[in-house]
Amino acid sequence: MTISDPAATDTCYLDENEDWPTHGEYEYTPYYASREQVHVYEDTATRARLEETLFDYVVVGAGPIGAALAYRLAADTPSASVLVVEKNWNEPDRIVGELMQPSGCEALGELGLRSVFCGIGAVPVHGYYLAYKGKHTYIPYMDRPTTGGKGRQKRYRGVSFHHGRLVMNLRAACKAQKNVFCVEGSVTELLGSIAANGSAQMETVHGVRIGPSRSTPETQARTTCVKPRALVFVCDGITSQFRRILRDAPVELLSHFCGFVLEHEPAESDAFFSASGAGTMAACSAPTQTTANPLPMPHNGNVLLDGAGPVLLYQMSERETRVLADIPGPSLPSEAGGHLRSVLRSSLSAAAPKHAYPALHAQLMRQVDSARRIRCIGSKFISAPTNGVAGALWIGDALNVRHPLTGGGMTVGLWDVVHLARLLKRESPALGVSGSGDATDSSARRDRAVRRIAAEWQWRRRGRALVVNVLSVALHALFAADTKELGLLREACFAYLSYGGICTMHPSGFLSGQLASPLLLVYHFFSVAVLAVRMRVSGASTAYVGDNLLFRVYSAFYTLYVAAGLILPLLWQELAP
């Protein structure tokens, strides 16, 4: 497939996203599928280069975060040498990481990667459509400030896409840099020293041990040690094998996302779009043709709340829509015997009933029955521990993980890269990076610079990371409610989001990553909890009904206790040193 071919990427003529064009040329397209810049570890010449070269930085992993970081490091300091080690440089295939929030788009702009969505069939995203108990509401992204208070008001916008295509575009930018050395291999070990206090905790990372991507008894001993001049960056993603160095506590799964793809015709009707972005419409007015786009609101995230867990739908291109159905709990029904498909059919039927979404219902049922296999991924929450290891920094999902419901993972990771790149550029002379200062500077000076970078970086990233992480887990707990109290909070949350004004736009800012205020998040969360108390006491709730006034008052305030018990421990995990 030629990535610049519009037909090959299922692009359509409709693109109302003026600020983040998803069509057009990408300057690094020639490097998209190129293997010329990728050096396989098994090659003798590659191993010789690794042994002979003193690299300034080593980046472990070339996912979206690692590739963006390597690109920025190389662009900021052309004299610096950057080593990137990735197991497989071919296009990855994942069922999450396919929606970039507006704040993540801004981070890409800050990194000089504004055009990274071009040529991959990506589509703009304007906000979220929510449906619950026969009602629906729309949460648009926030308005952008106009220059001098004049001109037509525009909203921030996100982008949805094929995950693998975006990663390949980011890798293309990385491969295009002359001072980046790309290796296809595996980092098997972080080389370092153990703390002198007798514990087994690693104190300092000096380098990495690199081996072939696929280890065999013959190649297991054929490894190379690389010790960079400045830093090692661990960006090996959600399944990071090195996260245990920072945090060795067991992690429990919150739920599983089960995913598949719906194929359909592009949505080109003016009924869905206007000059200001996506337009709202009644759920029952969705198209009935099985080949038409079945989404209640194309070019938006669509969240249906009446299933066993939330059902999330968004477009990956004009002709493909990703369906992610959440199955709450740490265990997943077995695929054997059709139990998983039976659970999915029941959940999807409840979330998208036939009378309200005829075309969507038909496509969902047909795809669940006909899909060769249902792909599933576990959802977890891992708060970011304090980085007490000198010589290395963990970034992105290698550092902390949130529930994928709100699509905030890459937003947090890319802003991590933005903050870190700025600090590294400022401190490059103290780090002794090639061409930026005295490369023979003492290790003590470098260690002090690394400690300054780590401390300031942790502080800069904390606000946005806390809001996105806590919101994702708290929203999932409400949307996948398994108790009457959480069901009442879910109902109150939906009603609160429907009020408009700051009740809608501030939560929109939290979702998009643009409102990085933990205090505001706490304010709105407890505003929802207070609304739940009022709904329960007044008898207005349909999620928690019955009982006399005295018991309603008791259960209402118990619901307030449940709300506090949900969000406060999450806040503490994010804030604890």
C-alpha positions in Angstrom: 0.0 0.0 0.0 1.3 3.4 -0.9 0.5 5.7 2.1 0.1 8.8 0.0 -2.6 7.2 -2.1 -6.0 8.6 -0.9 -7.9 5.5 -2.1 -5.6 3.2 -0.2 -6.2 5.0 3.1 -10.0 5.3 2.7 -9.9 9.1 2.8 -13.0 11.1 1.8 -13.6 14.5 0.5 -15.2 15.7 3.7 -12.7 17.4 6.1 -14.0 20.4 8.0 -11.0 20.5 10.4 -9.2 23.6 9.3 -6.7 23.7 12.1 -5.6 20.1 12.0 -5.7 19.0 8.3 -5.9 15.2 7.9 -5.5 15.3 4.2 -2.4 16.4 2.1 1.2 15.6 2.0 3.4 14.5 4.9 7.0 15.6 4.6 8.4 12.3 5.9 6.2 10.0 3.7 9.2 8.5 1.9 10.3 7.1 5.2 7.0 5.5 6.1 7.7 1.9 5.2 11.4 2.3 4.5 13.7 -0.2 6.1 16.9 1.4 4.8 17.4 3.4 8.1 16.6 0.3 10.3 19.6 -1.7 11.3 19.0 -5.3 12.4 20.9 -6.3 15.5 21.9 -9.7 14.1 24.0 -7.9 11.4 27.7 -7.8 12.2 27.9 -4.1 11.1 25.1 -3.1 13.4 26.8 -4.7 16.5 30.1 -3.1 15.5 28.5 0.3 15.3 26.9 -0.2 18.7 30.2 -1.1 20.3 32.2 1.7 18.7 29.8 4.7 19.1 29.3 6.7 22.3 25.7 7.7 22.0 24.3 10.7 23.9 20.8 9.2 24.5 19.3 5.8 24.3 15.5 5.4 23.7 14.0 2.1 24.6 10.9 1.5 22.4 9.7 3.3 19.2 6.0 3.5 19.9 4.3 6.9 19.6 6.1 8.3 22.7 9.5 6.9 22.0 9.5 7.9 18.3 8.3 11.4 19.1 11.0 11.8 21.8 13.8 10.6 19.6 12.7 13.0 16.8 12.6 16.0 19.2 16.0 15.1 20.8 17.6 14.8 17.4 16.0 18.0 16.0 16.8 20.1 19.1 20.5 19.1 19.2 21.7 18.1 15.7 25.2 17.3 17.0 23.8 14.8 19.6 23.6 11.0 18.7 20.4 9.2 19.6 20.0 5.4 19.7 16.5 4.0 19.3 16.0 0.3 20.0 12.6 -1.3 18.9 11.7 -5.0 18.6 9.7 -4.6 15.5 9.7 -1.6 13.1 6.8 -2.9 11.0 3.4 -1.4 11.4 1.8 -2.3 14.8 -1.8 -3.5 15.1 -3.6 -2.4 18.3 -7.2 -1.9 19.2 -6.6 1.2 21.4 -4.6 4.4 21.0 -6.7 5.4 18.0 -8.1 8.8 19.2 -6.0 11.8 19.9 -7.6 14.4 22.2 -7.1 18.1 21.3 -4.5 18.6 23.9 -2.5 15.7 22.4 -2.7 17.5 19.0 -1.4 20.6 20.6 1.5 18.6 22.1 2.4 17.3 18.6 2.4 20.9 17.3 4.8 21.9 20.0 7.0 19.0 19.0 7.1 20.1 15.3 4.9 17.2 14.2 1.8 19.1 13.2 1.3 17.3 9.9 1.7 13.8 11.3 -2.0 13.0 10.6 -1.7 13.7 6.9 -1.9 10.8 4.5 -3.2 8.1 6.9 -6.9 8.5 6.4 -7.5 10.2 9.8 -10.7 12.0 10.5 -11.4 15.0 12.8 -13.2 14.6 16.1 -15.4 17.3 17.6 -16.6 15.9 20.9 -18.6 13.1 22.5 -22.2 11.9 22.1 -23.6 10.2 25.2 -26.7 8.0 25.4 -28.3 6.7 28.5 -31.8 5.2 29.2 -33.3 6.6 25.9 -31.8 10.0 26.4 -28.8 11.6 24.7 -26.6 14.6 25.2 -23.6 16.1 23.4 -20.3 17.2 24.9 -18.4 19.4 22.4 -14.8 20.2 22.8 -14.0 23.6 24.3 -14.1 26.9 22.3 -10.8 28.3 21.2 -10.1 31.9 22.2 -10.4 34.3 19.3 -7.6 36.7 18.5 -8.4 40.1 20.0 -11.9 38.8 20.8 -12.9 39.1 17.1 -13.8 36.6 14.4 -15.9 33.4 14.3 -15.6 31.2 17.4 -14.0 27.9 16.7 -13.7 24.8 18.8 -10.7 22.7 19.5 -10.7 19.4 17.7 -9.2 16.0 18.1 -8.3 13.3 15.5 -9.1 9.6 15.2 -7.1 7.2 13.0 -5.5 3.8 12.6 -3.0 3.4 15.5 -0.4 1.6 13.4 -0.4 4.3 10.7 0.1 7.1 13.1 3.0 5.2 14.7 4.6 4.6 11.3 4.3 8.4 10.5 6.0 9.2 13.8 8.7 6.6 13.1 9.2 8.1 9.7 10.0 11.5 11.2 12.4 9.7 13.6 14.1 7.7 10.8 14.5 10.9 8.7 16.9 12.4 11.3 20.6 11.8 10.4 21.7 11.7 14.0 19.2 8.9 15.0 20.5 5.3 14.8 17.5 2.9 14.6 18.1 -0.7 15.7 15.7 -3.6 15.4 16.5 -5.5 18.5 15.5 -6.0 22.1 16.7 -4.3 25.3 17.1 -7.3 27.6 18.4 -5.5 30.7 19.1 -2.1 32.2 22.7 -2.0 33.4 23.1 -0.2 36.7 24.2 -0.3 40.3 22.3 -1.4 43.4 21.6 0.8 46.3 24.2 0.7 49.1 21.6 0.3 51.9 21.4 -3.4 51.3 18.1 -3.4 49.4 17.8 -4.9 45.9 16.5 -1.6 44.5 18.5 -0.2 41.5 20.0 3.1 42.3 21.6 4.2 39.0 21.2 3.1 35.4 24.4 3.3 33.4 23.3 1.7 30.1 21.4 -1.1 28.4 22.1 -4.6 27.2 20.8 -5.2 23.7 20.1 -8.5 22.0 18.2 -9.8 19.0 14.4 -9.3 18.7 13.8 -13.0 19.0 16.1 -14.7 21.4 17.2 -18.3 20.8 19.7 -20.5 22.6 22.3 -19.7 19.8 21.8 -15.9 20.0 21.1 -15.5 23.8 24.8 -14.9 24.6 25.3 -12.5 21.7 24.4 -9.3 23.4 26.0 -5.8 23.4 26.3 -3.3 26.2 25.7 0.4 25.4 26.3 3.1 27.9 25.1 6.6 26.8 26.8 9.8 27.7 23.7 11.4 29.1 20.4 9.4 29.7 18.4 6.3 29.0 14.7 6.8 28.3 12.4 3.8 28.9 9.4 4.1 26.5 8.5 0.4 26.1 4.7 1.0 26.6 2.0 -0.6 28.7 3.7 -4.0 28.9 7.0 -2.5 30.0 9.3 -5.1 31.4 11.3 -2.4 33.3 8.5 -0.7 35.2 9.1 -3.1 38.1 12.3 -1.3 38.8 10.3 1.7 39.9 7.2 -0.2 41.1 6.9 -3.9 41.8 3.4 -3.9 43.3 0.9 -6.2 41.7 -1.6 -4.6 39.3 -5.3 -5.7 39.1 -7.2 -5.4 35.9 -10.2 -3.0 36.1 -12.0 -4.4 33.0 -11.4 -5.6 29.4 -12.1 -3.8 26.2 -13.4 -6.1 23.4 -12.9 -4.6 20.0 -13.9 -5.1 16.4 -14.4 -2.9 13.3 -17.6 -1.9 11.4 -17.2 -1.1 7.7 -19.5 1.4 6.1 -19.8 4.1 3.5 -18.5 7.7 4.3 -20.9 10.1 5.9 -21.1 13.1 3.6 -24.5 14.5 4.5 -24.8 18.0 5.8 -27.2 16.7 8.4 -24.1 15.7 10.4 -21.9 18.7 9.9 -22.0 22.5 10.1 -19.6 25.4 9.9 -19.0 25.1 13.7 -18.4 21.3 13.6 -20.6 18.4 14.2 -24.3 19.0 14.7 -26.5 17.3 17.2 -29.4 15.1 16.1 -31.9 12.7 17.6 -30.6 9.2 18.0 -33.6 7.7 16.2 -32.8 9.7 13.0 -29.6 7.7 12.4 -29.5 6.1 8.9 -31.2 2.8 8.5 -29.2 1.5 5.5 -26.8 -1.2 6.6 -24.0 0.2 4.3 -24.3 3.8 5.6 -22.3 5.2 8.5 -24.3 3.9 11.5 -22.9 6.2 14.2 -25.4 8.5 15.9 -22.8 11.3 15.4 -20.0 10.7 12.9 -16.7 12.5 13.5 -17.3 12.2 17.3 -16.7 9.8 20.1 -20.0 7.9 20.7 -20.5 6.5 24.2 -23.5 4.2 24.9 -24.1 3.6 28.6 -26.8 1.0 28.9 -24.7 -2.1 28.3 -22.8 -4.3 30.9 -20.1 -1.6 30.6 -19.7 1.5 28.4 -19.6 0.9 24.7 -17.3 3.3 22.8 -17.5 3.9 19.0 -15.3 6.2 16.9 -14.1 6.3 13.3 -10.6 5.2 12.3 -11.3 6.4 8.8 -14.3 7.6 6.8 -15.1 3.9 6.1 -14.2 2.2 9.3 -15.5 2.5 12.9 -13.9 1.0 15.9 -16.2 -0.6 18.5 -14.9 -1.1 22.0 -17.2 -2.9 24.4 -16.2 -2.8 28.1 -16.6 -6.0 30.1 -16.1 -4.9 33.8 -14.1 -7.0 36.2 -10.6 -8.6 36.2 -11.8 -11.8 34.5 -13.0 -12.2 30.9 -15.6 -14.7 29.7 -14.1 -17.5 27.7 -14.2 -17.4 23.9 -14.6 -21.2 23.9 -18.2 -22.2 23.6 -19.3 -18.7 22.5 -19.6 -17.4 26.0 -17.8 -14.1 25.3 -19.8 -13.5 22.2 -23.0 -14.2 24.1 -22.0 -11.6 26.7 -21.1 -9.1 24.0 -24.4 -9.6 22.1 -26.4 -9.0 25.3 -24.3 -5.9 26.3 -24.4 -4.4 22.8 -28.1 -5.1 22.3 -28.9 -3.2 25.6 -26.5 -0.3 24.7 -27.8 0.1 21.1 -31.4 -1.2 21.1 -33.0 -1.9 17.7 -35.8 0.6 18.1 -33.4 3.5 18.7 -30.4 2.6 16.5 -31.7 0.2 13.8 -28.7 0.3 11.4 -26.1 0.3 14.3 -27.8 -2.6 16.0 -27.9 -4.6 12.8 -24.2 -4.0 12.1 -23.1 -4.8 15.6 -25.0 -8.1 15.8 -23.8 -9.1 12.4 -20.2 -8.3 13.2 -20.2 -10.0 16.6 -21.5 -13.2 14.9 -19.3 -13.1 11.9 -15.9 -11.9 13.3 -13.3 -14.6 13.2 -12.1 -13.6 16.6 -12.9 -10.9 19.1 -9.8 -9.0 20.1 -9.5 -8.1 23.8 -7.2 -5.9 25.9 -7.0 -5.6 29.7 -7.6 -2.1 31.2 -5.6 -1.1 34.3 -4.6 1.8 36.4 -0.9 2.3 37.4 -0.1 5.6 39.1 3.2 7.3 38.4 5.8 6.5 41.1 8.6 9.0 41.9 11.6 8.3 39.7 14.3 7.5 42.3 16.7 5.9 39.8 19.5 8.1 38.4 20.5 7.9 34.8 17.1 6.9 33.3 13.6 8.3 32.9 10.4 6.3 32.4 8.0 8.0 30.0 4.4 7.4 28.7 2.7 4.1 29.5 6.0 2.7 30.8 5.6 5.1 33.7 1.9 5.2 34.4 -1.3 3.8 32.8 -4.9 4.9 33.0 -8.2 3.4 31.8 -8.5 3.8 28.0 -12.1 4.9 28.2 -11.3 8.6 27.9 -8.5 8.2 25.3 -6.0 10.3 27.2 -2.9 8.0 27.2 -1.1 9.6 24.3 -2.1 13.1 25.4 -0.3 12.5 28.8 2.7 10.8 27.1 3.2 13.5 24.4 3.0 16.3 26.9 5.6 14.3 29.0 7.8 14.5 25.9 7.2 18.3 25.4 8.1 19.1 29.0 11.1 16.8 28.9 12.5 18.0 25.6 12.4 21.6 26.8 14.3 20.7 30.0 16.9 18.6 28.1 17.5 21.4 25.6 18.1 23.8 28.5 20.4 21.4 30.4 22.2 19.8 27.5 25.5 21.6 28.3 25.5 20.3 31.9 24.7 16.8 30.5 27.8 16.9 28.4 25.8 16.2 25.2 28.0 16.2 22.0 28.5 19.7 20.6 26.6 21.4 23.4 29.2 21.8 26.0 32.2 20.0 27.5 31.8 16.4 26.7 34.3 15.5 29.4 32.3 17.2 32.2 32.4 15.3 35.5 29.8 12.6 36.1 28.8 14.5 39.3 27.7 17.5 37.2 25.7 15.3 34.9 24.0 13.6 37.9 23.0 16.9 39.3 21.6 18.0 36.0 19.6 14.7 35.7 18.2 15.1 39.2 17.1 18.7 38.3 15.5 17.5 35.1 13.7 14.6 36.8 12.3 16.8 39.7 11.1 19.6 37.5 9.7 17.3 34.9 7.7 15.4 37.5 6.2 18.7 38.8 5.4 20.1 35.3 3.6 16.9 34.2 1.7 16.3 37.4 -1.4 18.5 36.9 -2.5 17.2 33.4 -1.5 13.6 34.2 -3.5 13.6 37.5 -6.6 15.0 35.8 -6.6 12.6 32.9 -5.7 9.6 35.0 -8.1 10.1 37.8 -11.0 11.1 35.4 -10.5 7.9 33.4 -10.8 5.5 36.3 -13.6 7.5 38.1 -15.7 7.7 34.9 -15.3 4.0 34.2 -16.4 3.2 37.8 -19.5 5.3 37.2 -20.3 4.2 33.6 -19.8 0.5 34.5 -21.7 0.9 37.8 -22.2 -2.4 39.7 -24.0 -1.0 42.8 -27.1 1.1 43.3 -24.9 4.0 44.6 -22.7 4.0 41.6 -25.7 3.7 39.4 -27.2 6.8 41.1 -23.9 8.6 40.5 -23.9 7.6 36.8 -27.4 9.0 36.4 -26.5 12.2 38.1 -23.3 12.5 36.0 -25.4 12.2 32.8 -27.8 14.8 34.0 -25.0 17.1 35.1 -23.3 16.9 31.7 -26.6 17.8 30.1 -27.0 21.1 31.9 -24.7 23.0 29.6 -22.4 25.9 30.5 -19.5 25.0 32.8 -21.3 21.7 33.8 -20.6 20.5 30.2 -17.6 22.5 29.1 -15.3 22.0 32.1 -15.7 18.2 32.0 -15.1 18.5 28.2 -11.8 20.3 29.1 -10.9 17.4 31.4 -11.6 14.8 28.8 -9.6 16.7 26.1 -6.6 17.3 28.5 -6.9 21.1 28.2 -8.1 21.8 31.7 -5.3 20.6 33.9 -6.7 21.7 37.2 -7.1 19.0 39.9 -9.1 21.4 42.1 -11.6 22.0 39.3 -11.9 18.2 38.8 -12.7 17.7 42.4 -15.2 20.5 42.4 -17.2 19.1 39.5 -17.0 15.5 40.8 -18.5 16.4 44.1 -21.0 18.6 42.3 -22.2 15.5 40.6 -22.3 13.7 44.0 -24.4 16.5 45.5 -26.8 16.3 42.6 -27.0 12.5 43.2 -28.0 13.2 46.8 -30.7 15.7 45.7 -32.1 13.2 43.1 -32.2 10.4 45.7 -33.8 12.4 48.5 -36.4 14.0 46.1 -37.2 10.6 44.6 -36.3 11.9 41.1 -33.8 9.1 40.5 -34.7 6.1 38.2 -31.5 4.3 39.0 -32.2 4.0 42.8 -35.9 4.0 43.5 -38.3 3.2 46.3 -38.1 3.4 50.1 -39.4 5.9 52.6 -38.0 9.4 53.1 -35.7 8.5 56.0 -34.0 5.7 54.2 -33.7 7.9 51.0 -31.8 10.5 53.1 -29.6 7.8 54.6 -28.8 6.2 51.2 -28.3 9.6 49.6 -25.5 10.5 52.1 -24.1 7.0 51.9 -23.8 7.6 48.1 -21.8 10.8 49.0 -19.5 8.6 51.1 -19.1 6.1 48.1 -18.2 9.0 45.8 -15.5 10.2 48.3 -14.3 6.7 48.6 -13.9 6.5 44.9 -12.0 9.7 44.0 -9.9 10.4 47.1 -7.8 7.2 47.0 -7.1 7.9 43.3 -6.0 11.4 44.1 -3.8 10.2 46.8 -2.1 7.6 44.6 -1.3 10.4 42.0 -0.1 12.9 44.6 1.7 10.6 47.0 5.5 11.0 46.8 
